[in-house]
Amino acid sequence: MMFEDRTGKRVPAVTFHTRQGTEWVDVTTDQVFAGKTVVVFSLPGAYTPTCSSSHVPRYNQLVPAFKAAGVDTVVCISVNDTFVMNEWQKVQRAEALTFLPDGNGDFTGGMGLLVDKNDLGFGKRSWRYSMLVRDGVVEKMFIEPDLPGDPFEVSDADTMLAYLAPNAPKPLDVTVFTRNGCPFCAKAKQDLKDAGIVYEELLLNRDYTDETLRAVAKVASVPQVFINGEHIGGSDKLAEWLAKR
C-alpha cells in the first residue's frame, strides 16, 4: 500500500469527542490547529507495546525542546475512545502532551492513513506517522514504511525535532537511586532541580533493591546518579559534575 504524503494540504476538518472531567467537550480541528504550530504523532493504539514504551514517552520528554523551537502543542492521536485515551495519558504521566481520541477514525481516514488491523482483532486503526502542521497546513510528514508488523523508524520524536530544530539541545537522561530519609539523596535531588535538570527517581524497596543497585552501580550506598548512561556517583560527585558544566 502506498500512503499519501499530504504535505502542503490542510488537515481534515473533524470534531474530536473528548471527555474532560465529567463533561463531554467537542474539540474541532480549528481549535487545535488554527493559528498554531502543532506537532502530531499518530499511532495504532493506546497501551500497545511500542506506543507505550517508546513513542509517547520520548515525545513527552522532548516537549520543552519542541516548545523552545516554536511549537505550541504536541498532539497524540489514536483511533481509541476518549476514556481509553484519558486513562492512558495518566498511566504514561504524559500531561505535557495533548491526547485526542479519534474513536471513529474520522481524522485518520481523512489523512488517508486508516488501515485494517483485523488480523490482530483491532479493526480499523491508524498507521503510525508524525507531522508538523502550521496553521492547519501540513508542512512535513514522516510516515512509517509499508512493512509487515508495526514499523517504528521515522515517526519518532528525535526525527521530528531534528527536522524542526537540528541544533536544539536535548534534555539529559537522568536517574537517581534514593531511599527514604536520606539527606544526601535530598541534596542530590535539590542540586539537580537548582540546575534545571529533570530526573527520574528510583526509591529503595519500592522500585529496586540493594541487589539491583550493586548490580548496576557496584555499590550499595545512595544516592547514585546516572546521566546519559554514565555513572556519576553520589551527591558529592554530582556536585563536582554540575560545577564542570
C-alpha positions in Angstrom: 0.0 0.0 0.0 1.2 3.5 -0.9 0.3 6.1 1.8 -0.3 9.6 0.6 2.0 12.3 1.8 -0.3 15.2 2.5 2.5 17.8 2.7 1.1 21.2 1.7 -2.6 20.2 2.3 -4.9 21.1 5.1 -5.7 18.7 7.9 -9.2 17.1 7.8 -11.9 19.2 9.3 -13.4 16.9 12.1 -14.6 17.1 15.6 -12.9 15.1 18.4 -15.3 14.0 21.1 -13.4 14.3 24.4 -14.3 13.8 28.0 -12.9 16.5 30.3 -13.7 15.8 33.9 -17.4 14.8 34.0 -18.3 16.7 30.8 -18.3 15.9 27.1 -16.4 18.6 25.3 -16.2 18.7 21.5 -12.9 19.9 20.1 -12.7 20.9 16.5 -9.6 20.8 14.3 -9.8 24.6 14.1 -9.4 24.8 17.8 -6.4 22.5 17.7 -4.6 23.9 14.6 -5.8 27.4 13.6 -3.0 29.9 14.1 -0.8 27.4 15.8 2.3 25.3 15.1 1.5 21.8 16.1 3.5 18.5 16.1 1.2 15.5 15.7 2.1 11.9 16.1 -0.4 9.2 15.5 -0.2 5.5 16.5 -2.1 2.2 16.2 -3.4 2.0 19.8 -3.3 3.0 23.4 -1.4 0.6 25.7 0.2 -1.2 22.8 4.0 -2.0 23.4 5.8 0.4 21.1 3.4 3.2 21.7 3.7 2.9 25.5 7.4 2.1 25.7 8.9 4.5 23.1 6.6 6.7 21.1 4.7 8.5 23.8 7.4 8.7 26.4 10.0 10.4 24.1 7.6 12.9 22.7 6.6 13.7 26.3 10.2 14.2 27.3 11.0 16.4 24.4 8.0 18.8 24.8 10.2 21.6 26.2 12.6 21.3 23.3 9.7 21.4 20.8 8.3 24.5 22.6 11.7 26.2 22.5 11.6 25.6 18.7 8.3 27.4 18.4 5.8 24.5 18.7 2.6 25.4 20.5 1.2 21.9 21.1 2.3 18.3 20.8 -0.6 16.1 20.0 -1.0 12.3 20.2 -3.9 10.9 18.1 -5.1 7.3 18.2 -8.3 5.5 17.0 -9.4 5.0 20.6 -12.3 6.4 22.6 -11.7 9.3 25.0 -12.0 7.2 28.1 -9.1 5.0 27.0 -7.0 7.9 25.9 -7.6 9.8 29.2 -6.6 6.8 31.3 -3.6 6.0 29.1 -2.4 9.6 29.4 -2.5 9.2 33.2 -0.6 5.9 33.2 2.0 7.4 30.9 2.3 10.5 33.1 2.2 12.5 29.8 0.5 15.7 31.0 2.7 17.8 28.7 1.0 16.2 25.6 -2.5 16.7 24.2 -4.2 13.4 23.7 -7.0 13.4 21.1 -9.4 10.4 20.7 -10.2 9.6 17.0 -12.7 6.9 18.0 -14.5 6.8 14.7 -11.3 7.2 12.6 -12.6 10.4 11.0 -9.4 12.3 11.2 -7.2 9.3 10.4 -9.4 8.4 7.5 -9.2 11.9 6.2 -5.5 11.7 6.3 -5.6 8.5 4.2 -3.9 6.5 7.0 -6.8 4.4 8.3 -5.7 0.7 8.0 -7.2 -2.7 8.7 -5.8 -4.4 11.8 -8.3 -7.2 11.6 -5.7 -9.9 11.9 -5.0 -8.6 15.4 -8.6 -8.1 16.3 -8.1 -4.3 16.3 -10.4 -3.4 13.5 -9.6 -0.1 11.8 -6.6 1.7 13.3 -4.1 4.5 12.4 -0.9 3.8 10.5 2.0 5.2 12.5 3.1 8.6 11.4 4.1 12.1 12.6 3.6 15.5 11.0 4.4 19.2 11.6 1.3 21.4 11.0 1.4 25.2 10.7 -2.0 27.0 10.9 -3.8 23.8 9.7 -1.5 23.1 6.8 0.8 20.1 6.8 4.4 21.2 6.4 6.2 17.9 6.8 5.1 14.2 7.3 7.1 11.2 8.5 5.1 8.1 7.5 6.3 4.7 8.6 7.2 2.4 5.7 4.7 -0.1 4.5 6.3 -3.2 6.1 4.8 -6.1 8.0 4.1 -5.6 11.7 4.4 -2.2 13.3 7.5 -0.4 11.9 8.8 2.4 14.0 11.7 4.1 12.1 10.8 7.7 11.2 7.9 9.0 13.2 9.8 9.2 16.5 10.3 12.4 18.4 14.0 12.7 17.7 13.5 12.6 14.0 10.8 15.3 14.2 13.0 17.5 16.4 16.0 17.1 14.1 13.8 18.3 11.2 12.4 21.2 13.1 15.5 22.4 15.0 18.6 20.3 14.1 20.8 22.1 16.6 18.3 22.1 19.5 19.8 20.7 22.8 18.1 17.6 24.1 17.3 17.0 27.7 19.6 14.9 29.7 18.5 11.4 30.7 19.0 11.3 34.5 18.1 8.7 37.1 18.7 9.0 40.8 18.7 5.9 43.1 17.5 7.0 46.5 16.0 5.8 49.8 13.6 7.5 52.2 15.1 9.7 54.9 18.5 10.0 53.2 19.8 13.6 53.5 22.4 13.1 50.8 19.6 12.0 48.4 17.7 15.1 49.2 20.8 17.2 48.5 21.4 15.5 45.1 17.8 16.0 44.1 17.8 19.6 45.1 21.1 20.2 43.2 19.5 18.8 40.1 16.4 20.9 40.5 18.5 24.0 41.0 20.4 23.2 37.8 17.1 22.9 35.9 17.7 19.2 35.2 14.7 16.9 35.2 15.3 13.5 36.7 13.6 10.2 37.4 13.8 8.9 41.0 14.0 5.2 41.9 13.2 4.6 45.5 14.7 1.7 47.5 12.4 -1.2 48.2 9.7 0.4 46.0 11.4 0.5 42.6 14.6 -1.5 43.3 16.5 -3.5 45.9 20.1 -3.1 47.1 20.9 -6.2 45.0 19.9 -4.2 41.9 21.9 -1.2 43.0 25.0 -3.3 43.4 24.4 -4.9 40.0 24.3 -1.6 38.2 26.5 0.7 40.3 28.7 -1.8 42.1 28.0 0.0 45.4 25.2 -0.2 48.0 25.2 3.4 49.1 22.7 6.1 48.0 22.2 8.3 46.2 23.6 7.0 43.0 23.2 9.3 40.0 23.3 8.2 36.3 23.4 10.7 33.5 23.1 9.7 29.8 24.3 6.2 30.7 27.3 7.4 32.8 27.6 6.5 36.4 28.2 9.9 38.2 28.1 8.6 41.8 26.8 10.1 45.0 25.9 13.7 45.9 29.5 14.9 46.1 30.3 13.5 42.7 27.2 15.0 41.3 28.2 18.5 42.7 31.5 18.1 41.0 29.9 17.2 37.7 27.5 20.1 37.9 30.3 22.5 38.7 32.1 21.5 35.4 29.0 22.1 33.2 
